[in-house]
Amino acid sequence: MRRNAASTGRMLERLSNRLLLLSLVSVAVLLVCPVLMWLFERSSKGTAINSLVDAYIWLFRTLVEGFSVFTVNSAGGVTIYYIVRLTGISLVAFVTGSISSRLVAAVVQKGKGMGSTRARGHIVICGWSGKGAEIIRELRAKEVHEQRAVVVLAPLENDPTKGLADFISGDPSDAEDLARAGINLADTAIILADESQAAGVSDSSRDARTLLTCLAVESLNPNCYTCVEVVRSENRSHFSRTKVDEMVVSAELTGALLASSAATHGLSGVVSDLLTHPQGEEFYRVTVPPELAGTSVREGLGWVKDHFDALLVGIAHNGGAFELNPPADRMIDREDQLLVVAHRMPALAVSA
């Protein structure tokens, strides 16, 4: 299908080029016709075409009004008149066909992921699985403070996002396809354990493919923040040797959540509430208000609750990892960022 889409796009582009060439030929014919009309008509009695200027006025008005505005007396002039009428109609058809074929080719290429993105500072989702739709839904939630463009790069024939994100059909581990997805200008990459390949692919093979994608992304844009899905927890060590920023081990998280929910009933609902929009409480990362700089966590807990109606649960220093439940006597620095739980986005939130 991808090969057929590319073939269709090339065929439409060739058709468009031919129509454009015919349009240029038609324009050339129309530019020559007034000269010939003047040569044929200038010796005729009672002619209104006495100069080249008159001939070009005749051409313009004939094309616009659809009939000869001046009386044509010579046989050659009559022939030129019909040539002008036919060429004028053909020119409109050629131009319309050229524009239409280019638009159709663009639509075909976009629907099949054959194009490229012009986004900057966007999020690239590499690979596709059942989690992809949920990720896009969360990124598009109105509660998310910073709405960024989302580009999906996956080895699929058709757009799996149903128009909710830009789709690029390609191999996430291929440098050329990553460039089409704008990875060099991307802010964040979410690398999924791809499930779009044929059934029967082992978890180890999926992790190996994911690892290649990580290496490709990091080599093309070392400043891109990478979040990676790892299927098997024993493969964590391989990914830790790369420069990925965050790893989510599917089996580990699922197993831990199920075990914890069995011991602490209702825990899975709490986690789901905190991580998903739009209902319930959400995590938000907020900058430190000037009033809190230089105060202790003990003082900050009450201040955040009073002003944000939120719960302070962690602090990250200067963009580092969050320290959960920091000591009560820990001082809050102006460069810190606070992790809070709130029902709605606090006024100072920088991202959800």
GUFIDO-388628 format. One record per residue (C-alpha): residue number from 1; residue in one letter; chain; x, y, z. Coordinates in nm, 4 decimals. Layout:
! GUFIDO-388628
@seq=NUM type=A mol=A east=X north=Y up=Z
...
This chain:
! GUFIDO-388628
@seq=1 type=M mol=A east=0.0000 north=0.0000 up=0.0000
@seq=2 type=R mol=A east=0.2799 north=0.2420 up=0.0842
@seq=3 type=R mol=A east=0.4439 north=0.1645 up=-0.2515
@seq=4 type=N mol=A east=0.1088 north=0.2179 up=-0.4256
@seq=5 type=A mol=A east=0.0611 north=0.5526 up=-0.2495
@seq=6 type=A mol=A east=0.4080 north=0.6673 up=-0.3571
@seq=7 type=S mol=A east=0.3388 north=0.5527 up=-0.7137
@seq=8 type=T mol=A east=0.0072 north=0.7375 up=-0.7162
@seq=9 type=G mol=A east=0.1748 north=1.0518 up=-0.5837
@seq=10 type=R mol=A east=0.4446 north=1.0377 up=-0.8527
@seq=11 type=M mol=A east=0.1840 north=0.9802 up=-1.1259
@seq=12 type=L mol=A east=-0.0194 north=1.2804 up=-1.0087
@seq=13 type=E mol=A east=0.2948 north=1.4932 up=-0.9932
@seq=14 type=R mol=A east=0.3877 north=1.3957 up=-1.3512
@seq=15 type=L mol=A east=0.0328 north=1.4789 up=-1.4624
@seq=16 type=S mol=A east=0.0539 north=1.8141 up=-1.2872
@seq=17 type=N mol=A east=0.3863 north=1.8926 up=-1.4573
@seq=18 type=R mol=A east=0.2409 north=1.8092 up=-1.7984
@seq=19 type=L mol=A east=-0.0643 north=2.0252 up=-1.7367
@seq=20 type=L mol=A east=0.1631 north=2.3077 up=-1.6249
@seq=21 type=L mol=A east=0.3636 north=2.2734 up=-1.9476
@seq=22 type=L mol=A east=0.0434 north=2.2819 up=-2.1540
@seq=23 type=S mol=A east=-0.0634 north=2.5927 up=-1.9616
@seq=24 type=L mol=A east=0.2624 north=2.7671 up=-2.0522
@seq=25 type=V mol=A east=0.2183 north=2.6676 up=-2.4183
@seq=26 type=S mol=A east=-0.1369 north=2.8067 up=-2.4123
@seq=27 type=V mol=A east=-0.0141 north=3.1371 up=-2.2679
@seq=28 type=A mol=A east=0.2528 north=3.1563 up=-2.5393
@seq=29 type=V mol=A east=-0.0094 north=3.0941 up=-2.8101
@seq=30 type=L mol=A east=-0.2341 north=3.3650 up=-2.6666
@seq=31 type=L mol=A east=0.0541 north=3.6132 up=-2.6602
@seq=32 type=V mol=A east=0.1320 north=3.5474 up=-3.0295
@seq=33 type=C mol=A east=-0.2311 north=3.5558 up=-3.1504
@seq=34 type=P mol=A east=-0.2806 north=3.9370 up=-3.1186
@seq=35 type=V mol=A east=0.0291 north=3.9942 up=-3.3351
@seq=36 type=L mol=A east=-0.1111 north=3.7672 up=-3.6052
@seq=37 type=M mol=A east=-0.4558 north=3.9265 up=-3.5715
@seq=38 type=W mol=A east=-0.3057 north=4.2706 up=-3.6257
@seq=39 type=L mol=A east=-0.1113 north=4.1505 up=-3.9317
@seq=40 type=F mol=A east=-0.4265 north=3.9998 up=-4.0858
@seq=41 type=E mol=A east=-0.6603 north=4.2864 up=-3.9999
@seq=42 type=R mol=A east=-0.4522 north=4.5985 up=-4.0518
@seq=43 type=S mol=A east=-0.5187 north=4.6101 up=-4.4283
@seq=44 type=S mol=A east=-0.8920 north=4.5371 up=-4.3976
@seq=45 type=K mol=A east=-1.1513 north=4.8093 up=-4.4515
@seq=46 type=G mol=A east=-1.3243 north=4.9424 up=-4.1428
@seq=47 type=T mol=A east=-1.1063 north=4.7443 up=-3.9033
@seq=48 type=A mol=A east=-1.0924 north=4.8502 up=-3.5388
@seq=49 type=I mol=A east=-0.7550 north=4.6806 up=-3.4885
@seq=50 type=N mol=A east=-0.5115 north=4.9432 up=-3.6078
@seq=51 type=S mol=A east=-0.2227 north=4.8697 up=-3.3728
@seq=52 type=L mol=A east=-0.0747 north=4.6005 up=-3.1525
@seq=53 type=V mol=A east=-0.2294 north=4.7736 up=-2.8507
@seq=54 type=D mol=A east=-0.5728 north=4.7384 up=-3.0121
@seq=55 type=A mol=A east=-0.4949 north=4.3708 up=-3.0820
@seq=56 type=Y mol=A east=-0.4091 north=4.2953 up=-2.7197
@seq=57 type=I mol=A east=-0.7186 north=4.4854 up=-2.6014
@seq=58 type=W mol=A east=-0.9193 north=4.2672 up=-2.8404
@seq=59 type=L mol=A east=-0.7553 north=3.9533 up=-2.6925
@seq=60 type=F mol=A east=-0.8289 north=4.0533 up=-2.3317
@seq=61 type=R mol=A east=-1.1909 north=4.1484 up=-2.3944
@seq=62 type=T mol=A east=-1.2541 north=3.8431 up=-2.6091
@seq=63 type=L mol=A east=-1.1259 north=3.6118 up=-2.3350
@seq=64 type=V mol=A east=-1.3288 north=3.7909 up=-2.0664
@seq=65 type=E mol=A east=-1.6532 north=3.8541 up=-2.2572
@seq=66 type=G mol=A east=-1.6540 north=3.5319 up=-2.4595
@seq=67 type=F mol=A east=-1.7026 north=3.6843 up=-2.8069
@seq=68 type=S mol=A east=-1.5138 north=3.9108 up=-3.0470
@seq=69 type=V mol=A east=-1.5684 north=4.2684 up=-2.9370
@seq=70 type=F mol=A east=-1.4327 north=4.4012 up=-3.2686
@seq=71 type=T mol=A east=-1.5586 north=4.3026 up=-3.6119
@seq=72 type=V mol=A east=-1.3154 north=4.0581 up=-3.7754
@seq=73 type=N mol=A east=-1.3005 north=4.1068 up=-4.1527
@seq=74 type=S mol=A east=-1.0248 north=3.8736 up=-4.2787
@seq=75 type=A mol=A east=-1.0326 north=3.4955 up=-4.3047
@seq=76 type=G mol=A east=-0.7053 north=3.4814 up=-4.1134
@seq=77 type=G mol=A east=-0.8572 north=3.6945 up=-3.8381
@seq=78 type=V mol=A east=-1.1536 north=3.4573 up=-3.8046
@seq=79 type=T mol=A east=-0.9124 north=3.1652 up=-3.7713
@seq=80 type=I mol=A east=-0.7180 north=3.3487 up=-3.5019
@seq=81 type=Y mol=A east=-1.0446 north=3.4252 up=-3.3193
@seq=82 type=Y mol=A east=-1.1350 north=3.0565 up=-3.2939
@seq=83 type=I mol=A east=-0.7806 north=2.9669 up=-3.1903
@seq=84 type=V mol=A east=-0.8046 north=3.2265 up=-2.9099
@seq=85 type=R mol=A east=-1.1422 north=3.0934 up=-2.7941
@seq=86 type=L mol=A east=-1.0236 north=2.7294 up=-2.7871
@seq=87 type=T mol=A east=-0.6897 north=2.8164 up=-2.6268
@seq=88 type=G mol=A east=-0.8584 north=3.0281 up=-2.3600
@seq=89 type=I mol=A east=-1.0901 north=2.7435 up=-2.2612
@seq=90 type=S mol=A east=-0.7987 north=2.4976 up=-2.2635
@seq=91 type=L mol=A east=-0.5865 north=2.7281 up=-2.0471
@seq=92 type=V mol=A east=-0.8532 north=2.7366 up=-1.7758
@seq=93 type=A mol=A east=-0.8820 north=2.3566 up=-1.7881
@seq=94 type=F mol=A east=-0.5042 north=2.3045 up=-1.7745
@seq=95 type=V mol=A east=-0.4533 north=2.5425 up=-1.4814
@seq=96 type=T mol=A east=-0.7454 north=2.3942 up=-1.2885
@seq=97 type=G mol=A east=-0.6230 north=2.0405 up=-1.3558
@seq=98 type=S mol=A east=-0.2678 north=2.1261 up=-1.2495
@seq=99 type=I mol=A east=-0.3821 north=2.2772 up=-0.9192
@seq=100 type=S mol=A east=-0.6238 north=1.9900 up=-0.8526
@seq=101 type=S mol=A east=-0.3646 north=1.7198 up=-0.9211
@seq=102 type=R mol=A east=-0.1152 north=1.8863 up=-0.6868
@seq=103 type=L mol=A east=-0.3765 north=1.9108 up=-0.4122
@seq=104 type=V mol=A east=-0.4788 north=1.5471 up=-0.4594
@seq=105 type=A mol=A east=-0.1139 north=1.4374 up=-0.4527
@seq=106 type=A mol=A east=-0.0591 north=1.6318 up=-0.1286
@seq=107 type=V mol=A east=-0.3672 north=1.4715 up=0.0305
@seq=108 type=V mol=A east=-0.2609 north=1.1218 up=-0.0799
@seq=109 type=Q mol=A east=0.0903 north=1.1700 up=0.0556
@seq=110 type=K mol=A east=-0.0340 north=1.3111 up=0.3870
@seq=111 type=G mol=A east=-0.2935 north=1.0365 up=0.4386
@seq=112 type=K mol=A east=-0.0318 north=0.7715 up=0.3710
@seq=113 type=G mol=A east=0.2336 north=0.9468 up=0.5785
@seq=114 type=M mol=A east=0.4569 north=1.0166 up=0.2797
@seq=115 type=G mol=A east=0.5278 north=1.3801 up=0.3639
@seq=116 type=S mol=A east=0.7248 north=1.5519 up=0.6378
@seq=117 type=T mol=A east=0.6466 north=1.7866 up=0.9244
@seq=118 type=R mol=A east=0.7337 north=2.1531 up=0.9691
@seq=119 type=A mol=A east=0.6705 north=2.1500 up=1.3448
@seq=120 type=R mol=A east=0.9208 north=2.2861 up=1.5933
@seq=121 type=G mol=A east=0.9471 north=2.2129 up=1.9649
@seq=122 type=H mol=A east=0.7016 north=1.9267 up=1.9161
@seq=123 type=I mol=A east=0.6571 north=1.5754 up=2.0551
@seq=124 type=V mol=A east=0.7502 north=1.2791 up=1.8374
@seq=125 type=I mol=A east=0.5897 north=0.9431 up=1.9143
@seq=126 type=C mol=A east=0.8152 north=0.6729 up=1.7691
@seq=127 type=G mol=A east=0.6379 north=0.3453 up=1.6988
@seq=128 type=W mol=A east=0.2758 north=0.2561 up=1.7603
@seq=129 type=S mol=A east=0.0733 north=0.0341 up=1.9913
@seq=130 type=G mol=A east=-0.2583 north=0.0346 up=2.1710
@seq=131 type=K mol=A east=-0.1095 north=0.2914 up=2.4104
@seq=132 type=G mol=A east=-0.0639 north=0.5451 up=2.1322
@seq=133 type=A mol=A east=-0.4236 north=0.6660 up=2.1225
@seq=134 type=E mol=A east=-0.4291 north=0.7097 up=2.5009
@seq=135 type=I mol=A east=-0.1010 north=0.9044 up=2.4917
@seq=136 type=I mol=A east=-0.2382 north=1.1440 up=2.2299
@seq=137 type=R mol=A east=-0.5618 north=1.1846 up=2.4259
@seq=138 type=E mol=A east=-0.3656 north=1.2799 up=2.7372
@seq=139 type=L mol=A east=-0.1396 north=1.5196 up=2.5468
@seq=140 type=R mol=A east=-0.4452 north=1.6851 up=2.3915
@seq=141 type=A mol=A east=-0.6369 north=1.7166 up=2.7201
@seq=142 type=K mol=A east=-0.7468 north=2.0734 up=2.7939
@seq=143 type=E mol=A east=-0.5875 north=2.0481 up=3.1378
@seq=144 type=V mol=A east=-0.2414 north=2.0246 up=2.9807
@seq=145 type=H mol=A east=-0.0955 north=2.3732 up=3.0134
@seq=146 type=E mol=A east=0.1496 north=2.3546 up=2.7236
@seq=147 type=Q mol=A east=-0.0198 north=2.2232 up=2.4096
@seq=148 type=R mol=A east=0.2438 north=2.1161 up=2.1582
@seq=149 type=A mol=A east=0.2261 north=1.9617 up=1.8146
@seq=150 type=V mol=A east=0.2397 north=1.5813 up=1.8106
@seq=151 type=V mol=A east=0.3980 north=1.3796 up=1.5294
@seq=152 type=V mol=A east=0.3621 north=1.0015 up=1.5055
@seq=153 type=L mol=A east=0.6360 north=0.8091 up=1.3193
@seq=154 type=A mol=A east=0.5418 north=0.4450 up=1.2717
@seq=155 type=P mol=A east=0.5794 north=0.1704 up=1.0063
@seq=156 type=L mol=A east=0.2100 north=0.1767 up=0.9190
@seq=157 type=E mol=A east=0.0276 north=0.2223 up=0.5886
@seq=158 type=N mol=A east=-0.2525 north=0.4454 up=0.7184
@seq=159 type=D mol=A east=-0.2840 north=0.7171 up=0.9813
@seq=160 type=P mol=A east=-0.3654 north=0.5490 up=1.3169
@seq=161 type=T mol=A east=-0.4334 north=0.8818 up=1.4900
@seq=162 type=K mol=A east=-0.7495 north=0.9626 up=1.2902
@seq=163 type=G mol=A east=-0.6214 north=1.3125 up=1.2253
@seq=164 type=L mol=A east=-0.5416 north=1.3970 up=1.5886
@seq=165 type=A mol=A east=-0.1677 north=1.4199 up=1.5133
@seq=166 type=D mol=A east=0.0645 north=1.4501 up=1.2146
@seq=167 type=F mol=A east=0.1414 north=1.1031 up=1.0787
@seq=168 type=I mol=A east=0.4674 north=1.0037 up=0.9122
@seq=169 type=S mol=A east=0.4938 north=0.6534 up=0.7697
@seq=170 type=G mol=A east=0.8452 north=0.5216 up=0.8232
@seq=171 type=D mol=A east=1.0933 north=0.3339 up=1.0357
@seq=172 type=P mol=A east=1.1543 north=0.5056 up=1.3750
@seq=173 type=S mol=A east=1.5106 north=0.3754 up=1.3789
@seq=174 type=D mol=A east=1.5909 north=0.5190 up=1.0339
@seq=175 type=A mol=A east=1.7697 north=0.8555 up=1.0314
@seq=176 type=E mol=A east=1.5973 north=0.9742 up=0.7121
@seq=177 type=D mol=A east=1.2476 north=0.8957 up=0.8441
@seq=178 type=L mol=A east=1.3308 north=1.0577 up=1.1783
@seq=179 type=A mol=A east=1.4392 north=1.3686 up=0.9898
@seq=180 type=R mol=A east=1.1004 north=1.3718 up=0.8110
@seq=181 type=A mol=A east=0.9384 north=1.3647 up=1.1566
@seq=182 type=G mol=A east=1.1481 north=1.6703 up=1.2534
@seq=183 type=I mol=A east=1.3404 north=1.4941 up=1.5298
@seq=184 type=N mol=A east=1.6215 north=1.7505 up=1.5066
@seq=185 type=L mol=A east=1.3744 north=2.0239 up=1.6096
@seq=186 type=A mol=A east=1.1692 north=1.8140 up=1.8515
@seq=187 type=D mol=A east=1.1518 north=1.8880 up=2.2226
@seq=188 type=T mol=A east=1.0430 north=1.5415 up=2.3405
@seq=189 type=A mol=A east=1.0390 north=1.1886 up=2.2004
@seq=190 type=I mol=A east=0.8131 north=0.9121 up=2.3304
@seq=191 type=I mol=A east=0.9548 north=0.5799 up=2.2109
@seq=192 type=L mol=A east=0.7005 north=0.2992 up=2.2293
@seq=193 type=A mol=A east=0.7579 north=-0.0739 up=2.2131
@seq=194 type=D mol=A east=0.6184 north=-0.0994 up=1.8612
@seq=195 type=E mol=A east=0.3327 north=-0.3446 up=1.8018
@seq=196 type=S mol=A east=0.2632 north=-0.2567 up=1.4396
@seq=197 type=Q mol=A east=0.4811 north=-0.5339 up=1.2999
@seq=198 type=A mol=A east=0.3603 north=-0.8855 up=1.2229
@seq=199 type=A mol=A east=0.2225 north=-1.0918 up=1.5102
@seq=200 type=G mol=A east=0.4573 north=-1.3308 up=1.6867
@seq=201 type=V mol=A east=0.7396 north=-1.0818 up=1.7480
@seq=202 type=S mol=A east=0.8952 north=-1.1588 up=2.0872
@seq=203 type=D mol=A east=0.9224 north=-0.9060 up=2.3684
@seq=204 type=S mol=A east=1.3012 north=-0.9221 up=2.3438
@seq=205 type=S mol=A east=1.2860 north=-0.8369 up=1.9739
@seq=206 type=R mol=A east=1.0569 north=-0.5433 up=2.0453
@seq=207 type=D mol=A east=1.2979 north=-0.4141 up=2.3109
@seq=208 type=A mol=A east=1.5884 north=-0.4563 up=2.0705
@seq=209 type=R mol=A east=1.4016 north=-0.2528 up=1.8093
@seq=210 type=T mol=A east=1.3209 north=0.0116 up=2.0703
@seq=211 type=L mol=A east=1.6870 north=0.0273 up=2.1696
@seq=212 type=L mol=A east=1.7891 north=0.0986 up=1.8094
@seq=213 type=T mol=A east=1.5343 north=0.3784 up=1.7941
@seq=214 type=C mol=A east=1.6707 north=0.5265 up=2.1179
@seq=215 type=L mol=A east=2.0239 north=0.5292 up=1.9783
@seq=216 type=A mol=A east=1.9047 north=0.6897 up=1.6535
@seq=217 type=V mol=A east=1.7066 north=0.9624 up=1.8315
@seq=218 type=E mol=A east=1.9860 north=1.0438 up=2.0754
@seq=219 type=S mol=A east=2.2451 north=1.0614 up=1.7976
@seq=220 type=L mol=A east=2.0330 north=1.2985 up=1.5862
@seq=221 type=N mol=A east=1.9186 north=1.5235 up=1.8699
@seq=222 type=P mol=A east=2.1018 north=1.4798 up=2.2023
@seq=223 type=N mol=A east=1.8943 north=1.7634 up=2.3540
@seq=224 type=C mol=A east=1.5643 north=1.5846 up=2.2890
@seq=225 type=Y mol=A east=1.4030 north=1.4615 up=2.6130
@seq=226 type=T mol=A east=1.3389 north=1.0894 up=2.5596
@seq=227 type=C mol=A east=1.0776 north=0.8788 up=2.7395
@seq=228 type=V mol=A east=1.1080 north=0.5092 up=2.6530
@seq=229 type=E mol=A east=0.8814 north=0.2102 up=2.7035
@seq=230 type=V mol=A east=1.0686 north=-0.1086 up=2.7966
@seq=231 type=V mol=A east=0.8780 north=-0.4380 up=2.7852
@seq=232 type=R mol=A east=1.1053 north=-0.6696 up=2.9843
@seq=233 type=S mol=A east=1.2544 north=-0.5452 up=3.3110
@seq=234 type=E mol=A east=1.5743 north=-0.7483 up=3.2589
@seq=235 type=N mol=A east=1.6497 north=-0.5298 up=2.9554
@seq=236 type=R mol=A east=1.6593 north=-0.2163 up=3.1692
@seq=237 type=S mol=A east=2.0391 north=-0.2345 up=3.1938
@seq=238 type=H mol=A east=2.0764 north=-0.2123 up=2.8147
@seq=239 type=F mol=A east=1.8698 north=0.1060 up=2.7995
@seq=240 type=S mol=A east=2.0488 north=0.2578 up=3.0968
@seq=241 type=R mol=A east=2.3672 north=0.2568 up=2.8878
@seq=242 type=T mol=A east=2.2039 north=0.4932 up=2.6410
@seq=243 type=K mol=A east=2.1307 north=0.8589 up=2.7119
@seq=244 type=V mol=A east=1.7534 north=0.8204 up=2.7484
@seq=245 type=D mol=A east=1.6029 north=1.0477 up=3.0131
@seq=246 type=E mol=A east=1.3222 north=0.8270 up=3.1440
@seq=247 type=M mol=A east=1.2328 north=0.4583 up=3.1212
@seq=248 type=V mol=A east=0.8903 north=0.3077 up=3.1808
@seq=249 type=V mol=A east=0.9095 north=-0.0691 up=3.2261
@seq=250 type=S mol=A east=0.5636 north=-0.1976 up=3.1324
@seq=251 type=A mol=A east=0.5748 north=-0.5349 up=3.3082
@seq=252 type=E mol=A east=0.7376 north=-0.3904 up=3.6198
@seq=253 type=L mol=A east=0.4833 north=-0.1119 up=3.6635
@seq=254 type=T mol=A east=0.1847 north=-0.3310 up=3.5888
@seq=255 type=G mol=A east=0.3020 north=-0.6045 up=3.8238
@seq=256 type=A mol=A east=0.3861 north=-0.3631 up=4.1041
@seq=257 type=L mol=A east=0.0515 north=-0.1840 up=4.0727
@seq=258 type=L mol=A east=-0.1463 north=-0.5081 up=4.0790
@seq=259 type=A mol=A east=0.0465 north=-0.6355 up=4.3813
@seq=260 type=S mol=A east=0.0110 north=-0.3047 up=4.5661
@seq=261 type=S mol=A east=-0.3603 north=-0.2882 up=4.4856
@seq=262 type=A mol=A east=-0.4064 north=-0.6337 up=4.6321
@seq=263 type=A mol=A east=-0.2408 north=-0.5189 up=4.9536
@seq=264 type=T mol=A east=-0.3866 north=-0.1664 up=4.9569
@seq=265 type=H mol=A east=-0.7353 north=-0.1827 up=4.8147
@seq=266 type=G mol=A east=-0.8327 north=0.1067 up=4.5880
@seq=267 type=L mol=A east=-0.4746 north=0.2052 up=4.5061
@seq=268 type=S mol=A east=-0.5152 north=0.1460 up=4.1318
@seq=269 type=G mol=A east=-0.8020 north=0.3967 up=4.1265
@seq=270 type=V mol=A east=-0.5856 north=0.6562 up=4.3018
@seq=271 type=V mol=A east=-0.3013 north=0.6113 up=4.0526
@seq=272 type=S mol=A east=-0.5399 north=0.6248 up=3.7573
@seq=273 type=D mol=A east=-0.6991 north=0.9407 up=3.8956
@seq=274 type=L mol=A east=-0.3624 north=1.1125 up=3.9333
@seq=275 type=L mol=A east=-0.2300 north=1.0190 up=3.5897
@seq=276 type=T mol=A east=-0.5302 north=1.0667 up=3.3619
@seq=277 type=H mol=A east=-0.7400 north=1.3642 up=3.2563
@seq=278 type=P mol=A east=-0.9931 north=1.5153 up=3.2913
@seq=279 type=Q mol=A east=-1.1631 north=1.3910 up=3.6092
@seq=280 type=G mol=A east=-1.0239 north=1.4033 up=3.9633
@seq=281 type=E mol=A east=-0.6864 north=1.5235 up=4.0876
@seq=282 type=E mol=A east=-0.3791 north=1.5643 up=3.8664
@seq=283 type=F mol=A east=-0.0043 north=1.6123 up=3.9040
@seq=284 type=Y mol=A east=0.1272 north=1.9578 up=3.8136
@seq=285 type=R mol=A east=0.4787 north=2.0990 up=3.8079
@seq=286 type=V mol=A east=0.4901 north=2.4613 up=3.9259
@seq=287 type=T mol=A east=0.7582 north=2.7228 up=3.9628
@seq=288 type=V mol=A east=0.8429 north=2.8459 up=4.3097
@seq=289 type=P mol=A east=0.6467 north=3.1617 up=4.3964
@seq=290 type=P mol=A east=0.8652 north=3.4471 up=4.5272
@seq=291 type=E mol=A east=0.6865 north=3.4237 up=4.8632
@seq=292 type=L mol=A east=0.8090 north=3.0645 up=4.9111
@seq=293 type=A mol=A east=1.1746 north=3.1178 up=4.8172
@seq=294 type=G mol=A east=1.3884 north=3.0728 up=5.1277
@seq=295 type=T mol=A east=1.1132 north=2.9114 up=5.3365
@seq=296 type=S mol=A east=1.1001 north=2.5531 up=5.4658
@seq=297 type=V mol=A east=0.8907 north=2.2678 up=5.3300
@seq=298 type=R mol=A east=0.6874 north=2.2806 up=5.6531
@seq=299 type=E mol=A east=0.5864 north=2.6395 up=5.5753
@seq=300 type=G mol=A east=0.5429 north=2.5620 up=5.2058
@seq=301 type=L mol=A east=0.2890 north=2.2863 up=5.2677
@seq=302 type=G mol=A east=0.0444 north=2.5263 up=5.4298
@seq=303 type=W mol=A east=0.1119 north=2.8085 up=5.1833
@seq=304 type=V mol=A east=0.0516 north=2.5870 up=4.8765
@seq=305 type=K mol=A east=-0.2700 north=2.4520 up=5.0302
@seq=306 type=D mol=A east=-0.3977 north=2.7995 up=5.1174
@seq=307 type=H mol=A east=-0.3151 north=2.9625 up=4.7814
@seq=308 type=F mol=A east=-0.3505 north=2.6742 up=4.5316
@seq=309 type=D mol=A east=-0.5782 north=2.4383 up=4.7269
@seq=310 type=A mol=A east=-0.3120 north=2.1842 up=4.6310
@seq=311 type=L mol=A east=-0.0919 north=1.9282 up=4.8050
@seq=312 type=L mol=A east=0.2868 north=1.9656 up=4.7821
@seq=313 type=V mol=A east=0.4341 north=1.6169 up=4.7316
@seq=314 type=G mol=A east=0.7808 north=1.6748 up=4.5837
@seq=315 type=I mol=A east=1.0555 north=1.9195 up=4.4936
@seq=316 type=A mol=A east=1.3004 north=1.9128 up=4.2031
@seq=317 type=H mol=A east=1.6118 north=2.1296 up=4.2154
@seq=318 type=N mol=A east=1.6957 north=2.3180 up=3.8965
@seq=319 type=G mol=A east=1.5235 north=2.0730 up=3.6604
@seq=320 type=G mol=A east=1.6530 north=1.7560 up=3.8266
@seq=321 type=A mol=A east=1.4587 north=1.4547 up=3.9516
@seq=322 type=F mol=A east=1.1779 north=1.5085 up=4.1991
@seq=323 type=E mol=A east=1.2435 north=1.4385 up=4.5666
@seq=324 type=L mol=A east=0.9156 north=1.3022 up=4.7026
@seq=325 type=N mol=A east=0.8015 north=1.3900 up=5.0537
@seq=326 type=P mol=A east=1.1069 north=1.6106 up=5.1239
@seq=327 type=P mol=A east=1.2098 north=1.6687 up=5.4876
@seq=328 type=A mol=A east=1.0101 north=1.9320 up=5.6718
@seq=329 type=D mol=A east=1.3211 north=2.1446 up=5.7352
@seq=330 type=R mol=A east=1.4391 north=2.1375 up=5.3711
@seq=331 type=M mol=A east=1.4648 north=2.4937 up=5.2412
@seq=332 type=I mol=A east=1.2881 north=2.5808 up=4.9167
@seq=333 type=D mol=A east=1.5156 north=2.7493 up=4.6633
@seq=334 type=R mol=A east=1.4068 north=2.9986 up=4.3969
@seq=335 type=E mol=A east=1.5420 north=2.7613 up=4.1272
@seq=336 type=D mol=A east=1.3357 north=2.4669 up=4.2536
@seq=337 type=Q mol=A east=1.0190 north=2.3332 up=4.0960
@seq=338 type=L mol=A east=0.7315 north=2.1964 up=4.2990
@seq=339 type=L mol=A east=0.5277 north=1.8848 up=4.2278
@seq=340 type=V mol=A east=0.1727 north=1.9352 up=4.3492
@seq=341 type=V mol=A east=-0.1556 north=1.7448 up=4.3357
@seq=342 type=A mol=A east=-0.4515 north=1.9664 up=4.2502
@seq=343 type=H mol=A east=-0.8010 north=1.9455 up=4.1057
@seq=344 type=R mol=A east=-0.7263 north=2.2109 up=3.8456
@seq=345 type=M mol=A east=-0.4156 north=2.3711 up=3.7046
@seq=346 type=P mol=A east=-0.2574 north=2.6133 up=3.9548
@seq=347 type=A mol=A east=-0.1885 north=2.9647 up=3.8367
@seq=348 type=L mol=A east=0.1915 north=2.9082 up=3.8365
@seq=349 type=A mol=A east=0.1894 north=2.5649 up=3.6669
@seq=350 type=V mol=A east=0.4519 north=2.5207 up=3.3958
@seq=351 type=S mol=A east=0.3301 north=2.1806 up=3.2742
@seq=352 type=A mol=A east=0.0853 north=1.9097 up=3.3639
